[in-house]
């Protein structure tokens, strides 16, 4: 069987771990091939040029040979300058990467989601919270579980969300813990979050929508991010 060769594919590294003595096992997000597993032979060698390039946040152009479940990396080059993040914005980038690792199947091309991820990284340094919520919405759309935020939402109203039925006006006896302000939903729909209540409602809603897809195992980066926020308030 002839092995397919992929050349100069736009990509980002989602995760890397040691493989053998001098290689890396990569999980990458690519434009036309979705999430892929690649072996970067010799990438951990002291003088390897690949080692410096195969970093998260670095837009890349990757070439590889398909060989079953895992491809073999043949070339890598920087597509542009990396996004420089530190502290909480960096944790947020790792969180987005973990979501993609957990929820995307390999070889499932999602060009629009790739574009959403590329837009997310520079936003994290300015407004990480709003950027993450927009990215989570794009991820749900790509997976077929998108939130339908209708144009008929009213700012002064309060709503409940039903995964199968969408949004409906809250009843007088509904607990506040399952209700969302109309202003928050409108801001999320329009990618215009800016107030504390809007951020809170959007976070609760997206967490609720993602929970059934993620299952019982918690996200490691989400736990680390909450711990970081607790320490920062001491």
C-alpha positions as CSV (number, residue, x, y, z in Angstrom):
1,X,0.0,0.0,0.0
2,X,1.4,3.4,-1.0
3,X,1.7,5.8,1.9
4,X,0.1,9.2,1.5
5,X,2.3,12.2,1.9
6,X,0.9,15.4,3.4
7,X,2.9,18.5,2.6
8,X,3.0,21.9,4.3
9,X,-0.2,21.5,6.3
10,X,-1.2,24.4,8.6
11,X,-1.1,23.0,12.2
12,X,-0.7,23.6,15.9
13,X,0.7,21.2,18.5
14,X,-1.9,20.3,21.1
15,X,0.3,17.9,23.1
16,X,3.7,16.3,23.0
17,X,5.3,13.5,25.0
18,X,8.5,11.5,24.8
19,X,8.5,8.5,22.5
20,X,11.5,6.2,22.6
21,X,14.9,7.6,23.3
22,X,15.0,10.7,21.1
23,X,11.5,11.1,19.5
24,X,8.3,12.8,20.4
25,X,4.7,11.6,20.0
26,X,2.6,14.6,18.9
27,X,-1.1,15.3,18.9
28,X,-1.7,18.1,16.4
29,X,-4.7,20.1,15.1
30,X,-4.5,20.6,11.4
31,X,-6.5,22.5,8.9
32,X,-7.5,19.8,6.4
33,X,-6.9,16.6,8.4
34,X,-8.3,17.4,11.9
35,X,-6.6,16.0,14.9
36,X,-3.6,13.8,14.0
37,X,-1.1,11.7,15.9
38,X,2.5,12.0,14.5
39,X,5.9,10.6,15.5
40,X,8.6,13.2,15.3
41,X,11.7,11.1,15.1
42,X,14.8,12.5,16.7
43,X,13.0,15.6,17.8
44,X,14.4,15.3,21.4
45,X,17.9,15.1,20.3
46,X,20.1,18.0,21.7
47,X,20.7,19.6,18.3
48,X,17.4,18.9,16.7
49,X,15.8,21.9,15.0
50,X,12.4,20.3,15.2
51,X,12.6,20.4,19.0
52,X,12.5,24.2,19.1
53,X,9.6,24.5,16.7
54,X,7.3,21.8,18.0
55,X,5.8,24.0,20.8
56,X,2.2,24.8,21.7
57,X,1.0,28.3,20.5
58,X,3.4,28.1,17.5
59,X,1.6,28.2,14.1
60,X,3.3,25.6,12.0
61,X,3.5,24.0,8.5
62,X,3.9,20.3,8.9
63,X,4.7,17.5,6.4
64,X,4.3,13.9,7.2
65,X,3.8,10.4,5.8
66,X,0.7,8.5,6.7
67,X,1.4,5.1,8.2
68,X,-1.7,3.7,9.9
69,X,-2.9,5.4,13.1
70,X,0.3,7.4,13.5
71,X,2.0,9.4,10.8
72,X,5.7,10.1,10.6
73,X,6.7,13.8,10.6
74,X,9.1,14.6,7.7
75,X,9.4,18.4,7.9
76,X,8.3,21.3,10.1
77,X,8.6,25.1,9.7
78,X,7.1,28.1,11.5
79,X,4.1,29.6,9.7
80,X,4.3,32.8,11.7
81,X,5.4,34.1,15.0
82,X,4.1,32.3,18.1
83,X,1.5,33.8,20.4
84,X,3.3,34.7,23.7
85,X,1.2,33.9,26.7
86,X,1.9,33.5,30.4
87,X,0.0,32.9,33.6
88,X,-3.8,32.4,33.3
89,X,-4.0,33.1,29.6
90,X,-1.5,30.2,29.1
91,X,-3.5,27.9,31.3
92,X,-6.5,28.8,29.1
93,X,-4.7,27.8,26.0
94,X,-3.8,24.5,27.6
95,X,-7.5,24.1,28.6
96,X,-8.6,24.6,24.9
97,X,-6.0,22.0,23.9
98,X,-7.3,19.5,26.4
99,X,-10.8,20.0,25.2
100,X,-9.7,19.3,21.6
101,X,-7.8,16.2,22.8
102,X,-10.8,14.8,24.7
103,X,-13.6,15.6,22.2
104,X,-12.2,15.4,18.7
105,X,-11.8,12.2,16.9
106,X,-8.6,11.7,14.9
107,X,-8.8,12.4,11.1
108,X,-12.1,14.4,11.4
109,X,-11.4,17.5,9.4
110,X,-12.9,20.7,11.0
111,X,-11.6,23.7,9.1
112,X,-13.9,26.1,10.8
113,X,-12.8,24.9,14.2
114,X,-9.2,25.2,13.2
115,X,-10.0,28.8,12.3
116,X,-11.7,29.3,15.7
117,X,-8.6,28.0,17.5
118,X,-6.3,30.3,15.5
119,X,-8.5,33.2,16.5
120,X,-8.6,32.2,20.1
121,X,-4.9,32.3,20.8
122,X,-4.3,36.0,20.3
123,X,-7.6,36.8,22.1
124,X,-6.4,35.0,25.3
125,X,-4.0,37.8,26.1
126,X,-6.7,40.5,25.9
127,X,-9.9,38.8,27.3
128,X,-9.3,35.1,28.0
129,X,-12.8,34.6,29.4
130,X,-14.7,35.9,26.3
131,X,-12.3,34.1,24.0
132,X,-12.8,30.8,25.6
133,X,-16.5,31.0,25.6
134,X,-16.5,31.8,21.9
135,X,-14.2,28.9,21.3
136,X,-16.4,26.5,23.3
137,X,-19.4,27.6,21.2
138,X,-17.4,26.8,18.0
139,X,-16.4,23.5,19.4
140,X,-20.0,22.5,20.2
141,X,-21.0,23.5,16.8
142,X,-18.3,21.4,15.2
143,X,-19.4,18.4,17.3
144,X,-23.0,18.8,16.3
145,X,-24.2,20.0,19.8
146,X,-24.2,23.7,19.1
147,X,-26.2,26.1,21.2
148,X,-29.0,27.7,19.3
149,X,-29.2,31.3,20.7
150,X,-32.2,32.8,18.8
151,X,-32.7,36.4,17.7
152,X,-35.9,36.4,19.8
153,X,-34.1,36.5,23.1
154,X,-35.2,39.4,25.4
155,X,-32.7,41.2,27.5
156,X,-35.0,41.6,30.5
157,X,-36.1,38.0,30.5
158,X,-34.6,34.9,32.2
159,X,-34.3,31.6,30.4
160,X,-33.7,27.9,31.0
161,X,-31.7,25.7,28.6
162,X,-32.8,22.2,27.6
163,X,-30.3,20.3,25.4
164,X,-33.0,18.8,23.3
165,X,-35.4,21.8,23.2
166,X,-33.2,24.8,23.4
167,X,-34.0,27.9,25.4
168,X,-37.4,28.6,27.0
169,X,-38.5,31.4,29.4
170,X,-37.9,30.5,33.0
171,X,-40.9,29.8,35.2
172,X,-41.5,31.7,38.5
173,X,-40.5,28.8,40.6
174,X,-37.2,27.9,38.8
175,X,-34.0,27.9,40.8
176,X,-31.6,30.6,39.9
177,X,-28.9,27.9,39.5
178,X,-30.6,26.7,36.3
179,X,-31.5,30.1,34.8
180,X,-29.6,32.5,32.6
181,X,-30.2,36.2,32.1
182,X,-31.3,37.3,28.7
183,X,-28.6,40.0,28.6
184,X,-26.0,37.3,29.1
185,X,-27.3,35.0,26.4
186,X,-27.5,37.9,23.9
187,X,-23.9,38.9,24.8
188,X,-22.8,35.3,24.3
189,X,-24.6,35.0,21.0
190,X,-23.1,38.3,19.7
191,X,-19.6,37.5,21.1
192,X,-19.9,40.6,23.2
193,X,-19.4,39.4,26.8
194,X,-18.2,42.3,29.1
195,X,-19.9,42.3,32.4
196,X,-19.4,40.0,35.4
197,X,-22.9,38.4,35.3
198,X,-22.5,37.8,31.6
199,X,-19.2,36.0,32.1
200,X,-20.7,33.9,35.0
201,X,-23.8,32.9,33.1
202,X,-21.8,32.0,29.9
203,X,-19.4,29.9,31.9
204,X,-22.2,28.0,33.6
205,X,-24.0,27.4,30.4
206,X,-21.0,26.2,28.4
207,X,-19.9,24.0,31.3
208,X,-23.4,22.5,31.4
209,X,-23.4,21.9,27.6
210,X,-19.9,20.3,27.6
211,X,-20.4,18.1,30.7
212,X,-22.3,15.2,28.9
213,X,-19.7,15.1,26.2
214,X,-16.7,15.0,28.6
215,X,-18.1,12.3,30.9
216,X,-17.1,11.8,34.5
217,X,-13.3,12.4,34.2
218,X,-12.6,16.0,35.0
219,X,-10.4,18.2,32.9
220,X,-7.0,18.5,34.4
221,X,-6.4,22.0,33.1
222,X,-9.8,23.2,34.5
223,X,-8.8,22.1,37.9
224,X,-5.4,23.8,37.7
225,X,-7.0,27.0,36.4
226,X,-9.4,27.1,39.3
227,X,-6.6,26.5,41.7
228,X,-4.6,29.4,40.1
229,X,-7.5,31.7,40.5
230,X,-7.9,30.8,44.1
231,X,-4.3,31.5,44.8
232,X,-4.4,34.8,43.0
233,X,-7.2,36.0,45.3
234,X,-5.4,35.3,48.5
